Amino acid sequence: MTAQPRTLVRDRRLPLILRALAVAGAAWLLLVFTADGTLPLGVATGAAVALTALVIARQLNGLRRNDRVLERLDANMLELRHQEQRFRLLVQNSTDVVTITDADGRLAYVSPAVRRVLGSDPATVIGTNLGHRMHPDDRTAVAGHMSRIAVYPGATTTYRVRLAHADGSYRTLEVISANLVDEPGVAGIVSNCRDVTETVEAHERLSYEASHDVLTGLANRALFGERLAAAVARRERGQRLSIVLVDLDDFKTVNDTLGHACGDELLIAVAERMRAGVRPTDTVARLGGDEFAILFEGLGGRDVDRVLERITEALAIPMEAEGHLLAVRASFGVVDGRGGDDAGNLLRQADIAMYEAKERGGGRFQRYRPGSEARGAERRRITTALTAALEHDELVLHYQPVVALPEGRLTGVEALVRWAHPERGLLAPGEFIPGAELTGMIVPIGRWVLREACRQAAAWIAELGDQAPGSMSVNASARQLQDASFAADVAAALRETGLEAGRLTIEITESTAVGGGATAETLRTLRAMGVRLSLDDFGTGASTLSLLANCPVDQIKLDRSFAPVPGPDAIAGAVLQIARAMGVEAVAEGVETLAQAEKLGDLGYVRAQGFHFARPMAPEQIAAAIMAPAECLAMPS
């Protein structure tokens, strides 16, 4: 094909030669006429020469022009050949796959890049249809694109399609197809296919990370908010929905005592159990830290309760985290709504209910009740104030002596917390401990009391030696004992202060001791550590005798209501007999008069405490009482 233009141009020389022959013939005729005398010789000769010269000049000029045209054609053809080679190399070495398919979708041409993109040799796919390698979900969309451009020559379309790689995986291709069926050199659909698999996967990964919690894989706060907004905005205004906010009880202590790696593993396990406890259509989200949320659509009331009971039971089964077996307790705040409710208001109500469940002791679920806002505001006020008291070192410990009867020698002390309020002065426990119990602040306050009491006991031992109080008693609330980390807190306090475990006594109430579950396990751990246990307010509970059998203690404290008065003293005597029978120490509380102290001594009590002997004292007063007991303690006569 490249030689054809030059042949056509050179064939034009034939007419030129013929014209030259015609001129030569005319010149010959002139010479003939001149010879027979028709024309003068000079005129004929001059005309012939001039005519010949003009013809020759014209022919030479035409030949030069023709050569220039031929040179340009040669240059153009060479450039075309270079361009053709360049385009061929570009197609063959491009990372994009270039294909030509006929009207039936069979491949008439495929570039070598198909080997890199789809793992197939080009020769093996020529004449085949790539439709069988197309992801089933993409076939309908691609067929639509092809049908649209098939009817319009020159039309183009852009789409994405997933094609199977030779290894069985799918690659995502971005395709630009053009209808060049009417082009003789192509006669088919030309497609340029770019592999965008990594780009798509990166985008999907970023999109997933933007809407999901990286640690647990649950929906995050943003996605939960979107789904909640969509749920409450649905047209079906009668559609039921429930929102549950979940907070793990005392999770912070896991991080503090066992480390954040352990805490992260525990969160992952909790997420799996929560997800397993709901329907596939429900949304479980991690909002941050140890706070989770569940969105139930088309479910409410007792049905939600059953799901939460199932989740609570699942969380109570110990799960392994960093080699530790940990059971989890959680507080659930539930609010029932219907489509069309305000999403923000529902979340706020669920949050109020969740904190109410937490303040009731945790490990339970609580539904939102009208009026909870006011109660919640008061609890938040108390929590804020007590948190500030801890942060500003406003809490102090006073110590009430426990004395030996009959001589009144100081043998131990009981730590009692006071609040040095910046405005109200020194507050007794009754003015803030109930609020601490209600809000859950009793746990961090109790932790502080424990450490400070152990520190002070160790300081007295270092200062006074054998004269130091023999035991330090610290009260523990039900909330503290239900906290799985309480035993670890005790161990840490002993370790940090160097106090011997046998010199620490944890005082619990009867109602606390019968709690079972985590409380029983905590008490067993404390006894195994060598810490002494004391049953406070003995005689006021309903299960006293069975409790002593099932929950062995080292000491029982006779409740102040049973301290003998002139007259009946049978209960005080009976309690002492029980103590002797069980092999435990008996301490009489609430001794306020000399007569009570003498009667207790007569009954056989050897330990007592109360205002008759001393009121709670500052640490320096305890040291003074040890050094000069006659001046600081009231002695029985």
C-alpha positions in Angstrom: 0.0 0.0 0.0 2.9 2.4 0.7 4.2 2.2 -3.0 0.9 2.9 -4.6 0.9 6.8 -4.4 4.5 7.0 -6.0 3.3 4.8 -8.9 0.3 7.0 -9.5 2.5 10.1 -9.6 5.1 8.7 -11.9 2.4 7.5 -14.4 1.7 11.1 -15.1 5.0 11.4 -17.1 3.5 9.6 -20.1 1.3 12.6 -21.1 4.3 14.8 -20.8 6.3 12.6 -23.1 3.5 12.6 -25.6 3.3 16.4 -25.6 7.1 16.5 -26.1 6.7 14.3 -29.1 3.9 16.5 -30.5 6.1 19.6 -30.2 9.0 17.7 -31.8 6.6 16.7 -34.6 5.5 20.3 -35.1 9.1 21.4 -35.3 9.8 18.7 -37.9 6.9 20.0 -40.0 8.3 23.5 -39.7 11.6 22.2 -41.0 9.8 20.5 -43.9 7.9 23.6 -44.8 11.1 25.5 -44.7 12.8 23.1 -46.9 10.3 23.4 -49.7 10.3 27.2 -49.4 6.9 27.7 -47.9 8.4 29.5 -44.8 11.6 31.6 -44.6 14.3 29.5 -43.0 15.2 31.9 -40.3 11.6 32.3 -39.1 11.0 28.6 -39.1 14.2 27.9 -37.3 13.6 30.5 -34.7 10.0 29.3 -34.0 11.1 25.7 -33.7 13.9 26.5 -31.3 11.7 28.8 -29.2 8.9 26.2 -29.1 11.2 23.4 -28.2 12.9 25.5 -25.5 9.5 26.4 -23.9 8.4 22.8 -24.0 11.7 21.6 -22.5 11.5 24.2 -19.8 8.0 23.3 -18.9 8.8 19.7 -18.8 11.8 20.3 -16.5 9.7 22.5 -14.2 7.0 19.8 -14.0 9.6 17.1 -13.3 11.0 19.2 -10.4 7.5 19.8 -9.0 6.7 16.1 -9.3 9.9 15.2 -7.5 9.1 17.5 -4.6 5.6 16.0 -4.4 7.2 12.5 -4.4 9.6 13.6 -1.6 6.8 14.9 0.5 4.8 11.7 0.0 7.8 9.6 1.0 8.2 11.7 4.1 4.5 11.4 5.0 4.5 7.7 4.4 7.6 7.3 6.6 5.9 9.4 9.3 2.8 7.2 9.0 4.9 4.1 9.4 6.6 5.6 12.5 3.2 6.6 14.0 1.8 3.2 13.2 4.8 1.5 14.9 4.6 3.9 17.9 0.8 3.3 18.4 1.4 -0.4 18.1 4.2 -0.3 20.7 2.0 1.9 23.0 -0.9 -0.6 22.8 1.3 -3.6 23.2 3.2 -2.1 26.2 0.3 -0.3 27.8 -0.8 -1.3 31.3 -4.4 -0.9 30.0 -6.0 -3.8 28.2 -7.2 -2.8 24.7 -9.8 -5.0 23.0 -11.8 -5.2 19.8 -15.0 -7.2 19.9 -17.3 -8.0 17.1 -21.1 -7.6 17.1 -21.5 -11.0 19.0 -19.1 -9.9 21.7 -16.2 -12.2 20.6 -12.7 -10.9 20.9 -11.1 -10.0 17.6 -8.1 -8.5 19.2 -6.7 -8.1 22.8 -3.5 -6.4 23.8 -0.7 -8.2 25.7 -1.7 -6.4 28.9 -4.4 -9.0 29.4 -1.7 -11.3 30.7 -0.8 -9.0 33.5 -4.3 -7.9 34.4 -6.3 -11.2 34.0 -3.4 -13.7 34.0 -4.4 -15.1 30.5 -2.3 -15.4 27.3 -3.8 -13.2 24.6 -3.8 -16.0 22.0 -6.0 -18.1 24.3 -8.7 -15.5 24.6 -9.0 -14.4 20.9 -12.3 -15.6 19.6 -13.8 -16.0 23.1 -16.4 -13.9 24.9 -15.4 -12.3 28.2 -19.0 -12.5 29.4 -18.3 -15.8 31.1 -15.6 -14.1 33.2 -17.8 -11.3 34.3 -19.1 -11.1 37.8 -22.7 -12.2 37.9 -23.8 -9.0 39.6 -22.3 -6.8 36.8 -23.7 -8.6 33.7 -27.0 -6.8 33.5 -25.4 -3.3 33.8 -22.7 -4.0 31.2 -25.3 -5.4 28.8 -27.2 -2.2 29.1 -24.1 -0.1 28.3 -23.3 -2.2 25.2 -26.9 -2.1 23.9 -26.9 1.7 24.1 -23.8 2.3 22.0 -24.5 -0.6 19.5 -27.2 1.5 17.7 -25.1 4.6 17.3 -21.8 4.4 15.3 -19.2 6.5 17.1 -21.0 6.4 20.4 -18.9 5.9 23.6 -19.7 4.7 27.2 -17.8 4.3 30.4 -18.5 1.8 33.1 -16.9 -0.5 35.7 -16.9 -4.3 35.6 -15.4 -7.1 37.6 -13.7 -9.8 35.6 -12.3 -13.1 36.9 -8.6 -13.4 37.0 -7.0 -16.8 36.1 -6.4 -17.3 39.9 -10.1 -17.1 40.6 -10.1 -13.6 42.1 -11.9 -10.7 40.6 -10.3 -7.6 39.2 -12.2 -4.3 38.9 -11.7 -2.7 35.4 -12.7 0.8 34.4 -13.8 0.5 30.7 -14.3 3.1 28.0 -15.9 1.5 24.9 -16.5 3.1 21.5 -18.6 1.9 18.6 -16.2 1.8 15.6 -18.1 -0.9 13.6 -18.3 1.4 10.6 -14.5 2.0 10.5 -13.1 -0.4 7.9 -9.8 -0.7 9.7 -11.5 -1.7 13.0 -15.0 -3.0 12.3 -15.9 -3.6 16.0 -16.3 -2.2 19.5 -13.0 -0.9 20.8 -12.5 -0.9 24.6 -9.8 0.5 26.8 -9.8 -1.3 30.2 -7.9 0.1 33.1 -7.3 -2.0 36.2 -8.6 0.0 39.2 -8.8 -2.8 41.7 -6.4 -1.3 44.2 -8.0 2.1 43.9 -11.5 0.7 44.5 -10.3 -1.4 47.4 -8.5 1.5 49.0 -11.6 3.7 48.6 -13.8 0.9 50.1 -11.3 0.5 53.0 -11.3 4.2 53.8 -15.1 4.3 53.5 -15.4 1.3 55.8 -13.0 2.8 58.3 -14.9 6.0 58.3 -18.1 4.2 59.3 -16.8 1.3 61.4 -14.8 0.9 64.6 -11.3 -0.2 63.7 -10.9 -2.4 66.9 -14.1 -4.3 66.9 -15.5 -4.0 63.4 -18.8 -2.7 64.7 -20.6 0.3 63.3 -19.1 3.5 64.8 -21.0 6.5 66.2 -21.4 8.2 62.8 -22.9 5.1 61.1 -25.1 4.4 64.1 -26.4 8.0 63.9 -27.1 7.7 60.2 -29.1 4.4 60.7 -31.0 5.8 63.7 -31.9 8.9 61.7 -33.1 6.8 58.8 -35.1 4.6 61.1 -37.0 7.4 62.8 -37.6 9.2 59.5 -39.3 6.3 57.8 -42.8 6.8 56.5 -44.2 4.0 58.6 -44.9 6.2 61.6 -46.2 3.2 63.5 -43.0 1.2 63.1 -41.6 0.3 66.5 -37.9 0.7 67.3 -35.8 0.5 70.4 -32.5 2.1 71.3 -30.1 0.6 73.9 -27.0 2.3 75.2 -24.6 -0.1 76.9 -21.7 0.8 79.2 -19.4 -1.9 80.7 -19.3 -1.6 84.5 -15.9 -0.7 85.9 -14.0 -1.4 82.6 -11.4 1.3 83.5 -10.0 -1.0 86.2 -9.2 -3.6 83.6 -7.1 -1.2 81.7 -5.5 0.2 84.9 -4.7 -3.2 86.4 -4.2 -5.6 83.5 -3.2 -3.2 80.7 -4.7 -1.7 77.6 -3.9 -4.7 75.4 -6.0 -6.9 77.7 -8.7 -4.2 77.6 -8.7 -4.2 73.8 -9.0 -8.0 73.7 -11.9 -7.8 76.1 -13.7 -5.2 74.0 -13.3 -7.4 70.9 -14.8 -10.4 72.8 -17.7 -8.3 74.1 -18.4 -7.0 70.6 -18.6 -10.6 69.2 -21.0 -11.7 71.9 -23.2 -8.7 71.6 -23.3 -9.2 67.8 -24.1 -12.9 68.2 -27.0 -12.0 70.5 -29.0 -9.9 68.1 -30.7 -10.3 64.7 -28.7 -9.8 61.5 -30.9 -6.7 60.8 -30.1 -5.1 64.1 -27.2 -2.6 64.4 -24.6 -3.0 67.1 -22.2 -0.1 67.4 -19.2 0.9 69.5 -19.6 4.6 70.3 -16.2 4.9 71.9 -14.3 3.5 74.9 -16.4 0.9 76.6 -19.7 2.4 75.4 -21.8 0.5 72.9 -25.3 0.9 71.3 -27.9 -1.3 69.8 -30.7 -0.3 67.4 -33.7 -2.6 67.1 -36.1 -1.9 64.3 -39.6 -3.5 64.5 -38.8 -4.7 68.0 -39.7 -3.4 71.4 -41.0 -4.1 74.9 -40.5 -7.6 76.3 -38.9 -8.8 73.1 -36.0 -6.4 73.6 -35.8 -7.5 77.3 -35.3 -11.1 76.2 -32.5 -10.1 73.9 -30.8 -8.1 76.6 -31.2 -10.9 79.1 -29.5 -13.2 76.5 -26.6 -10.7 76.1 -26.2 -10.3 79.8 -25.9 -14.0 80.3 -23.4 -14.3 77.4 -21.2 -11.5 78.9 -21.2 -13.2 82.3 -19.5 -16.3 80.8 -15.7 -15.6 81.4 -13.8 -14.7 78.3 -10.1 -14.9 77.8 -8.1 -11.7 77.3 -4.3 -11.7 77.4 -4.3 -15.0 79.4 -6.9 -13.7 81.9 -10.4 -15.1 82.3 -12.8 -12.2 82.7 -16.5 -11.9 83.2 -18.2 -8.7 82.2 -21.1 -6.8 83.7 -22.8 -4.1 81.8 -25.5 -1.5 82.3 -28.2 -1.1 79.7 -30.3 2.0 79.1 -33.4 1.3 77.0 -35.9 3.6 75.3 -38.8 2.5 73.1 -39.8 4.8 70.2 -41.6 4.8 67.0 -40.9 6.1 63.5 -41.0 9.8 63.4 -39.6 10.5 66.9 -36.6 12.8 67.3 -33.4 10.8 67.1 -31.4 13.1 69.4 -34.1 13.0 72.0 -34.3 9.2 72.0 -30.5 9.0 72.4 -30.6 11.4 75.3 -33.3 9.4 77.0 -31.4 6.1 76.5 -28.4 7.8 78.0 -30.3 8.9 81.1 -31.7 5.3 81.5 -28.3 3.8 81.2 -26.8 5.9 83.9 -29.8 5.1 86.1 -29.1 1.4 85.6 -25.4 2.0 86.4 -26.3 3.9 89.6 -28.6 1.1 90.7 -25.6 -1.2 90.9 -24.9 -2.1 87.3 -25.3 -5.4 85.6 -28.9 -4.7 84.7 -31.1 -2.8 82.1 -33.3 0.1 82.9 -36.0 1.7 80.7 -36.4 5.4 80.4 -39.1 6.8 82.7 -40.6 10.3 82.5 -39.0 12.5 85.1 -35.7 10.7 84.9 -34.1 14.0 83.7 -34.4 15.7 87.1 -33.1 12.7 88.9 -30.2 12.4 86.5 -29.3 16.0 86.9 -29.1 15.6 90.6 -26.9 12.5 90.2 -24.7 14.3 87.8 -24.3 17.2 90.3 -23.3 14.8 93.0 -20.9 13.0 90.7 -19.3 16.2 89.7 -18.9 17.4 93.3 -17.4 14.1 94.5 -15.1 13.9 91.5 -13.8 17.3 92.3 -13.4 16.3 96.0 -11.1 13.4 94.9 -9.1 15.5 92.5 -8.6 18.4 95.0 -7.7 16.1 97.9 -10.7 17.2 100.0 -11.3 13.7 101.4 -9.7 12.8 104.7 -9.7 9.8 107.0 -10.4 9.7 110.7 -9.8 6.6 112.7 -12.0 5.2 115.5 -10.0 3.1 118.0 -10.9 -0.6 118.7 -9.9 -1.3 122.3 -9.3 -4.4 124.4 -11.5 -5.1 127.4 -11.2 -4.7 130.2 -8.0 -2.6 130.2 -9.0 -0.4 127.2 -5.7 -0.8 125.4 -5.9 0.3 121.7 -5.6 -2.8 119.5 -6.8 -1.5 116.1 -8.6 1.2 114.3 -11.5 1.6 111.8 -11.0 4.1 108.9 -13.9 6.4 108.4 -13.9 8.9 105.6 -14.8 12.6 106.0 -15.2 15.4 103.4 -13.4 18.7 104.1 -15.9 20.6 102.0 -14.6 24.0 101.0 -17.9 25.7 101.8 -19.7 23.5 104.3 -16.8 22.4 106.4 -16.1 18.8 107.6 -18.9 16.5 106.5 -19.7 13.2 108.1 -20.1 10.1 105.8 -23.9 10.2 106.2 -24.0 13.5 104.2 -22.3 12.2 101.1 -21.8 8.4 101.1 -25.5 7.8 100.1 -25.0 10.0 97.1 -21.7 8.2 96.3 -23.5 4.9 96.5 -26.3 6.1 94.2 -24.0 7.5 91.5 -21.3 4.8 91.7 -18.7 7.2 93.0 -18.4 4.9 96.0 -16.0 2.8 93.9 -13.3 5.4 93.3 -13.8 6.9 96.8 -13.5 3.4 98.3 -10.3 2.8 96.3 -8.8 6.0 97.7 -9.9 5.1 101.2 -8.2 1.7 100.9 -4.9 3.0 99.7 -4.8 5.9 102.2 -5.7 3.6 105.1 -2.9 1.1 104.1 -0.5 4.0 103.8 -1.3 5.3 107.2 -1.1 1.9 108.8 2.3 1.4 107.3 3.4 4.8 108.5 2.3 4.1 112.1 4.3 0.8 112.0 7.4 2.6 110.8 6.9 5.3 113.5 5.6 3.3 116.5 6.9 -0.2 115.9 5.1 -2.8 118.1 2.9 -0.1 119.6 1.2 0.6 116.3 -2.4 -0.5 115.9 -2.5 -4.2 115.2 -5.2 -4.0 112.5 -6.6 -1.5 110.1 -10.3 -2.0 109.3 -11.7 -0.6 106.0 -15.4 -0.7 105.0 -16.3 -2.1 101.6 -19.6 -1.4 99.9 -21.6 -3.9 97.8 -20.6 -1.9 94.7 -16.9 -2.4 95.5 -17.2 -6.1 96.1 -19.1 -6.6 92.8 -16.3 -4.9 91.0 -14.1 -7.7 89.6 -11.0 -5.6 90.2 -11.6 -5.0 93.9 -9.3 -7.8 95.0 -6.6 -6.5 92.6 -7.0 -3.0 94.2 -6.4 -4.5 97.6 -3.4 -6.4 96.5 -2.0 -3.2 94.8 -2.5 -1.2 98.0 -0.7 -3.7 100.1 2.1 -4.0 97.6 2.6 -0.3 97.3 2.6 0.5 101.0 4.3 -2.7 102.2 1.5 -3.5 104.7 1.1 -7.1 105.7 -2.2 -8.6 104.5 -3.0 -9.9 108.0 -3.1 -6.4 109.4 -5.8 -5.3 107.0 -9.5 -6.1 107.8 -12.2 -5.6 105.2 -15.6 -4.9 106.8 -18.7 -6.0 104.9 -22.4 -6.1 105.8 -24.6 -9.2 105.9 -26.6 -8.0 102.9 -23.4 -7.5 101.0 -22.0 -10.9 101.8 -25.1 -12.8 100.5 -24.7 -11.2 97.1 -23.0 -14.2 95.6 -21.5 -14.1 92.1 -18.6 -11.7 91.8 -18.9 -10.8 95.5 -18.3 -14.4 96.7 -15.4 -14.8 94.3 -13.9 -11.5 95.6 -14.2 -12.6 99.3 -12.6 -16.0 98.5 -9.7 -14.1 96.8 -9.2 -11.8 99.7 -9.1 -14.6 102.2 -6.6 -16.5 100.0 -4.4 -13.3 100.2 -4.5 -13.4 104.0 -6.7 -10.3 104.4 -9.1 -10.6 107.3 -12.8 -10.3 106.8 -15.2 -8.8 109.3 -19.0 -9.1 109.3 -20.3 -5.7 110.3 -23.7 -4.9 111.9 -24.1 -8.5 112.9 -27.6 -9.6 113.8 -29.5 -7.3 111.6 -29.7 -9.6 108.6 -32.1 -12.4 107.8 -29.5 -15.1 107.0 -27.0 -14.7 109.7 -26.3 -18.3 110.7 -26.3 -19.7 107.2 -24.0 -16.9 106.2 -21.4 -17.8 108.8 -21.4 -21.3 107.5 -21.2 -20.4 103.8 -19.0 -17.3 104.0 -16.4 -17.8 106.7 -15.1 -14.6 108.3 -12.5 -13.8 110.9 -14.6 -11.4 112.9 -18.2 -10.4 113.7 -19.2 -7.0 115.0 -22.2 -6.8 117.3 -24.5 -4.1 115.9 -24.9 -1.1 118.2 -28.6 -1.8 118.5 -27.8 -4.9 120.5 -25.4 -3.3 123.0 -26.6 -4.3 126.4 -28.5 -1.8 128.5 -29.7 -2.2 132.0 -32.0 -5.2 131.6 -32.1 -7.5 128.6 -28.7 -8.6 127.3 -29.6 -12.0 125.9 -28.8 -11.1 122.2 -25.4 -9.7 123.1 -24.6 -12.9 125.0 -26.0 -15.1 122.2 -23.9 -13.4 119.6 -20.8 -14.0 121.7 -21.6 -17.7 122.0 -22.1 -17.9 118.2 -18.7 -16.3 117.7 -17.0 -18.7 120.1 -18.7 -21.7 118.4 -17.6 -20.5 115.0 -14.1 -19.7 116.2 -14.2 -16.1 115.2 -13.5 -12.8 117.1 -16.4 -10.8 118.4 -16.3 -7.0 118.6 -19.0 -4.9 120.3 -19.9 -1.7 118.4 -21.6 1.5 119.6 -20.5 1.4 123.2 -21.5 4.7 124.6 -21.6 4.3 128.4 -19.4 2.9 131.1 -22.3 0.6 132.1 -22.3 -0.9 128.6 -18.6 -1.4 128.6 -18.7 -3.2 132.0 -21.6 -5.4 131.0 -19.8 -6.4 127.8 -16.8 -7.3 129.8 -18.8 -9.4 132.2 -20.4 -11.2 129.2 -16.9 -12.1 128.0 -16.3 -9.6 125.1 -12.6 -8.7 124.7 -12.9 -6.1 121.9 -15.2 -3.0 121.7 -15.4 0.4 120.1 -17.7 3.4 120.5 -17.9 6.9 121.7 -17.4 5.9 125.3 -13.8 5.0 124.4 -13.1 7.6 121.7 -14.7 9.3 118.8 -13.0 9.0 115.3 -9.7 10.8 115.4 -7.2 12.4 113.1 -4.0 10.3 112.5 -1.9 12.4 114.9 -4.4 11.9 117.7 -4.3 8.1 117.3 -0.5 8.3 117.8 -1.0 10.4 120.9 -3.6 7.9 122.2 -1.2 5.1 121.8 1.5 7.0 123.7 -0.8 8.3 126.4 -4.0 6.2 126.5 -5.2 7.4 129.9 -5.4 10.9 128.6 -7.0 10.2 125.2 -9.2 7.1 125.8 -12.0 6.6 128.3 -11.2 3.5 130.4 -13.7 1.2 132.1 -13.4 1.5 135.8 
